[in-house]
Amino acid sequence: MIKNCVAVLDVGSSKITVLVGQRGVNDTITERFVTKNEYSGFAEGKFFDIAELETAVASAIKSVCAALKTTVGEITVCVPGAFVRLENRKYKIVFGKKKKITDDDKEDLFDAGQDLVETEGYEVINRSEIYFALDDNKKVFDPVGRASAMLGGYINYTLCEKYFIDTFRNALKKAGVTTVNFVFDTLAESLYLFDSRRRETPSLIIDSGYITTTASIVLGGGVVAKHSEDFGGGLIAYRIVKTFGIAPDVADSLQRIINLSLARQSGQTYKIETKNGYEEYLAEEINSAATEEIDLYLDNLEAFIAENIHKVNGGFGIYLTGGGLSYIRGIKEYISARLGLPVEIVKPKLPSYGKTEETSYYAALDYALNEQEKKKKGFLGFFRK
């Protein structure tokens, strides 16, 4: 791999994306190369076609190597919520006397609590803090440099299904990649989208794709709870197909131009170009079918919020990203009215224009670059001892 660059692989519900980049000026991200390969995706936590997936992965890696005239020896895979299990534990370590807390102490705390969450069929891929606690029982988000005789915390462990890990390790090994790391996409997104001060209050991130959507409550450096289900732009299109009996490609085109504010304006139509010319559909009817599907999802989301809101203090804002819902005009206002919470659409923080569908893989790239920097500091610190 080119010096100071990292590679990430984003597993979308309809595309495999491989992105190579490096850190730019003022802590920005500089993209060196990106390639996308469509595949049939997954549902209910299973890939439809493993052989097709392996072909898409191999093709993406081959494109990177050819374009950049390099090899890819290490890559970070962005894991969708459908393959993730969260285990959050309160744990503490006691020092015996007051001392200044270090980064090593944080790692010792994570190590000590990990034995509680090891589960057959899963592998711990990420561990981070929701918050820390010191011996005065005060909750803090950054304990380093503070004096305390103990270090406790509410620790977030992300476990990934071995099925997913084995699938991608095997696919990437065949493509010549020897080192594979994993990160839960929402964890990477929360660390990328929000600064440390913003993460001191809880937020709900909804990452909606074509056929899968994950909603996660995030706080501090961790994920408090998550809800994943088969829902997205593709399911809205399928509802339109079932309701009106029209061709799937026409329904897919319709769901991409929906404007929910038109439902209140009688006679408004959507015009779609087909191989037989233009076809028109009443906006009110198409919107009605779309919102039936959206409402089913929001019913489940309301139940998830009600079940988990006690885990954080107070309410939270909702942040919508991904390509499944965020392009629907009026969706922000629609969700806000249904849930009674403010909704904001978020996208990558790039010098040039960033799209909401790109949030997960730019977040993964930012995460991988931060991990690269940590390794460098650890390596240099070893020789300074």
Stockholm file with secondary structure:
# STOCKHOLM 1.0

chainA/1-385         MIKNCVAVLDVGSSKITVLVGQRGVNDTITERFVTKNEYSGFAEGKFFDIAELETAVASAIKSVCAALKTTVGEITVCVPGAFVRLENRKYKIVFGKKKKITDDDKEDLFDAGQDLVETEGYEVINRSEIYFALDDNKKVFDPVGRASAMLGGYINYTLCEKYFIDTFRNALKKAGVTTVNFVFDTLAESLYLFDSRRRETPSLIIDSGYITTTASIVLGGGVVAKHSEDFGGGLIAYRIVKTFGIAPDVADSLQRIINLSLARQSGQTYKIETKNGYEEYLAEEINSAATEEIDLYLDNLEAFIAENIHKVNGGFGIYLTGGGLSYIRGIKEYISARLGLPVEIVKPKLPSYGKTEETSYYAALDYALNEQEKKKKGFLGFFRK
#=GR chainA/1-385 SS CCTTEEEEEEECSSEEEEEEEEECGGGCEEEEEEEEEECCCEETTEESCHHHHHHHHHHHHHHHHHHHTCCCCEEEEEECGGGEEEEEEEEEEEEEEEEECCHHHHHHHHHHHHTTTCCTTEEEEEEEEEEEECTTCCEESCCTTCEEEEEEEEEEEEEEEHHHHHHHHHHHHHTTCCEEEEEEHHHHHHHHHSCTTGGGSCEEEEEECSSCEEEEEEETTEEEEEEEESCSHHHHHHHHHHHHCCCHHHHHHHHTSCBGGGGGSTTCEEEEEETTEEEEEEHHHHHHHHHHHHHHHHHHHHHHHHHHGGGSSSCCEEEEESTTTTTSBTHHHHHHHHHTSCEEECCCCCSSCCCGGGHHHHHHHHHHHHHHHHHHHHHHHHHHC
#=GC SS_cons         CCTTEEEEEEECSSEEEEEEEEECGGGCEEEEEEEEEECCCEETTEESCHHHHHHHHHHHHHHHHHHHTCCCCEEEEEECGGGEEEEEEEEEEEEEEEEECCHHHHHHHHHHHHTTTCCTTEEEEEEEEEEEECTTCCEESCCTTCEEEEEEEEEEEEEEEHHHHHHHHHHHHHTTCCEEEEEEHHHHHHHHHSCTTGGGSCEEEEEECSSCEEEEEEETTEEEEEEEESCSHHHHHHHHHHHHCCCHHHHHHHHTSCBGGGGGSTTCEEEEEETTEEEEEEHHHHHHHHHHHHHHHHHHHHHHHHHHGGGSSSCCEEEEESTTTTTSBTHHHHHHHHHTSCEEECCCCCSSCCCGGGHHHHHHHHHHHHHHHHHHHHHHHHHHC
//
